[in-house]
Amino acid sequence: MIGKKHTETLLRVLLVDETFERAAMLKHALQEAGCSIAAHVSSSADLPGLVYELKPDVIILDTESPDRDILEHLCTISRDQPRPIVMFTHDNDSEKIRAAIRAGVSAYVVDGLQSERIRPIVETAMARFNEFQAMREELVRAETKLSDRKDVDRAKGILMRQRACPEDEAYQAMRKMAMDKGLRLAEVARQVIDIAELLG
């Protein structure tokens, strides 16, 4: 994945590292792996704002131990502007690992900051992130489809009562309305439900 990006556009990394020496090594390793450093900051204080402004492809954090503030920032990013997150740390506490994964960290790496490992770690994190995003999108689609079906069924019931007509006729009436208005069937169904609720 990184190699492909390198031929098109460099993978843009937001690096958070408070240690100058480790940051310098990380920057060099990332550039060798075909990445560009969108920004390097020593604190996670305004991480969500930086992500919004810079729109990096991946976030890399190097920290002794992920504290509550870092995890809260990562939760906000994962909710509002999700992207792969790699965390290098010395903290192998299982509770911290679970908290970091829940916050959206794609790769939690303990004592693994060697330059030759950077590229495979970032590639693995991106692959995991993409897989998770695909699953999440599939779940959203399934939930939307189920919700749409419930709305269509409910709207059909309303029309059947109002017009004293059979189910097929109510469905065809909604379908014609959807075609005439250039709307999805579920959108017409919600309009029928909203009007019925308004008229009470």
Secondary structure as a PSIPRED ss2 file (coil, helix, strand):
# PSIPRED VFORMAT (PSIPRED V4.0)

   1 M C   1.000  0.000  0.000
   2 I H   0.000  1.000  0.000
   3 G H   0.000  1.000  0.000
   4 K H   0.000  1.000  0.000
   5 K H   0.000  1.000  0.000
   6 H H   0.000  1.000  0.000
   7 T H   0.000  1.000  0.000
   8 E H   0.000  1.000  0.000
   9 T C   1.000  0.000  0.000
  10 L C   1.000  0.000  0.000
  11 L E   0.000  0.000  1.000
  12 R E   0.000  0.000  1.000
  13 V E   0.000  0.000  1.000
  14 L E   0.000  0.000  1.000
  15 L E   0.000  0.000  1.000
  16 V E   0.000  0.000  1.000
  17 D E   0.000  0.000  1.000
  18 E C   1.000  0.000  0.000
  19 T C   1.000  0.000  0.000
  20 F H   0.000  1.000  0.000
  21 E H   0.000  1.000  0.000
  22 R H   0.000  1.000  0.000
  23 A H   0.000  1.000  0.000
  24 A H   0.000  1.000  0.000
  25 M H   0.000  1.000  0.000
  26 L H   0.000  1.000  0.000
  27 K H   0.000  1.000  0.000
  28 H H   0.000  1.000  0.000
  29 A H   0.000  1.000  0.000
  30 L H   0.000  1.000  0.000
  31 Q H   0.000  1.000  0.000
  32 E H   0.000  1.000  0.000
  33 A C   1.000  0.000  0.000
  34 G C   1.000  0.000  0.000
  35 C E   0.000  0.000  1.000
  36 S E   0.000  0.000  1.000
  37 I E   0.000  0.000  1.000
  38 A E   0.000  0.000  1.000
  39 A E   0.000  0.000  1.000
  40 H E   0.000  0.000  1.000
  41 V E   0.000  0.000  1.000
  42 S C   1.000  0.000  0.000
  43 S C   1.000  0.000  0.000
  44 S C   1.000  0.000  0.000
  45 A C   1.000  0.000  0.000
  46 D C   1.000  0.000  0.000
  47 L H   0.000  1.000  0.000
  48 P H   0.000  1.000  0.000
  49 G H   0.000  1.000  0.000
  50 L H   0.000  1.000  0.000
  51 V H   0.000  1.000  0.000
  52 Y H   0.000  1.000  0.000
  53 E H   0.000  1.000  0.000
  54 L H   0.000  1.000  0.000
  55 K C   1.000  0.000  0.000
  56 P C   1.000  0.000  0.000
  57 D C   1.000  0.000  0.000
  58 V E   0.000  0.000  1.000
  59 I E   0.000  0.000  1.000
  60 I E   0.000  0.000  1.000
  61 L E   0.000  0.000  1.000
  62 D E   0.000  0.000  1.000
  63 T E   0.000  0.000  1.000
  64 E C   1.000  0.000  0.000
  65 S C   1.000  0.000  0.000
  66 P C   1.000  0.000  0.000
  67 D C   1.000  0.000  0.000
  68 R H   0.000  1.000  0.000
  69 D H   0.000  1.000  0.000
  70 I H   0.000  1.000  0.000
  71 L H   0.000  1.000  0.000
  72 E H   0.000  1.000  0.000
  73 H H   0.000  1.000  0.000
  74 L H   0.000  1.000  0.000
  75 C H   0.000  1.000  0.000
  76 T H   0.000  1.000  0.000
  77 I H   0.000  1.000  0.000
  78 S H   0.000  1.000  0.000
  79 R H   0.000  1.000  0.000
  80 D H   0.000  1.000  0.000
  81 Q C   1.000  0.000  0.000
  82 P C   1.000  0.000  0.000
  83 R C   1.000  0.000  0.000
  84 P C   1.000  0.000  0.000
  85 I E   0.000  0.000  1.000
  86 V E   0.000  0.000  1.000
  87 M E   0.000  0.000  1.000
  88 F E   0.000  0.000  1.000
  89 T E   0.000  0.000  1.000
  90 H C   1.000  0.000  0.000
  91 D C   1.000  0.000  0.000
  92 N C   1.000  0.000  0.000
  93 D C   1.000  0.000  0.000
  94 S H   0.000  1.000  0.000
  95 E H   0.000  1.000  0.000
  96 K H   0.000  1.000  0.000
  97 I H   0.000  1.000  0.000
  98 R H   0.000  1.000  0.000
  99 A H   0.000  1.000  0.000
 100 A H   0.000  1.000  0.000
 101 I H   0.000  1.000  0.000
 102 R H   0.000  1.000  0.000
 103 A C   1.000  0.000  0.000
 104 G C   1.000  0.000  0.000
 105 V C   1.000  0.000  0.000
 106 S C   1.000  0.000  0.000
 107 A E   0.000  0.000  1.000
 108 Y E   0.000  0.000  1.000
 109 V E   0.000  0.000  1.000
 110 V E   0.000  0.000  1.000
 111 D C   1.000  0.000  0.000
 112 G C   1.000  0.000  0.000
 113 L C   1.000  0.000  0.000
 114 Q C   1.000  0.000  0.000
 115 S H   0.000  1.000  0.000
 116 E H   0.000  1.000  0.000
 117 R H   0.000  1.000  0.000
 118 I H   0.000  1.000  0.000
 119 R H   0.000  1.000  0.000
 120 P H   0.000  1.000  0.000
 121 I H   0.000  1.000  0.000
 122 V H   0.000  1.000  0.000
 123 E H   0.000  1.000  0.000
 124 T H   0.000  1.000  0.000
 125 A H   0.000  1.000  0.000
 126 M H   0.000  1.000  0.000
 127 A H   0.000  1.000  0.000
 128 R H   0.000  1.000  0.000
 129 F H   0.000  1.000  0.000
 130 N H   0.000  1.000  0.000
 131 E H   0.000  1.000  0.000
 132 F H   0.000  1.000  0.000
 133 Q H   0.000  1.000  0.000
 134 A H   0.000  1.000  0.000
 135 M H   0.000  1.000  0.000
 136 R H   0.000  1.000  0.000
 137 E H   0.000  1.000  0.000
 138 E H   0.000  1.000  0.000
 139 L H   0.000  1.000  0.000
 140 V H   0.000  1.000  0.000
 141 R H   0.000  1.000  0.000
 142 A H   0.000  1.000  0.000
 143 E H   0.000  1.000  0.000
 144 T H   0.000  1.000  0.000
 145 K H   0.000  1.000  0.000
 146 L H   0.000  1.000  0.000
 147 S H   0.000  1.000  0.000
 148 D H   0.000  1.000  0.000
 149 R H   0.000  1.000  0.000
 150 K H   0.000  1.000  0.000
 151 D H   0.000  1.000  0.000
 152 V H   0.000  1.000  0.000
 153 D H   0.000  1.000  0.000
 154 R H   0.000  1.000  0.000
 155 A H   0.000  1.000  0.000
 156 K H   0.000  1.000  0.000
 157 G H   0.000  1.000  0.000
 158 I H   0.000  1.000  0.000
 159 L H   0.000  1.000  0.000
 160 M H   0.000  1.000  0.000
 161 R H   0.000  1.000  0.000
 162 Q H   0.000  1.000  0.000
 163 R H   0.000  1.000  0.000
 164 A C   1.000  0.000  0.000
 165 C C   1.000  0.000  0.000
 166 P C   1.000  0.000  0.000
 167 E H   0.000  1.000  0.000
 168 D H   0.000  1.000  0.000
 169 E H   0.000  1.000  0.000
 170 A H   0.000  1.000  0.000
 171 Y H   0.000  1.000  0.000
 172 Q H   0.000  1.000  0.000
 173 A H   0.000  1.000  0.000
 174 M H   0.000  1.000  0.000
 175 R H   0.000  1.000  0.000
 176 K H   0.000  1.000  0.000
 177 M H   0.000  1.000  0.000
 178 A H   0.000  1.000  0.000
 179 M H   0.000  1.000  0.000
 180 D H   0.000  1.000  0.000
 181 K H   0.000  1.000  0.000
 182 G C   1.000  0.000  0.000
 183 L C   1.000  0.000  0.000
 184 R C   1.000  0.000  0.000
 185 L H   0.000  1.000  0.000
 186 A H   0.000  1.000  0.000
 187 E H   0.000  1.000  0.000
 188 V H   0.000  1.000  0.000
 189 A H   0.000  1.000  0.000
 190 R H   0.000  1.000  0.000
 191 Q H   0.000  1.000  0.000
 192 V H   0.000  1.000  0.000
 193 I H   0.000  1.000  0.000
 194 D H   0.000  1.000  0.000
 195 I H   0.000  1.000  0.000
 196 A H   0.000  1.000  0.000
 197 E H   0.000  1.000  0.000
 198 L H   0.000  1.000  0.000
 199 L H   0.000  1.000  0.000
 200 G C   1.000  0.000  0.000
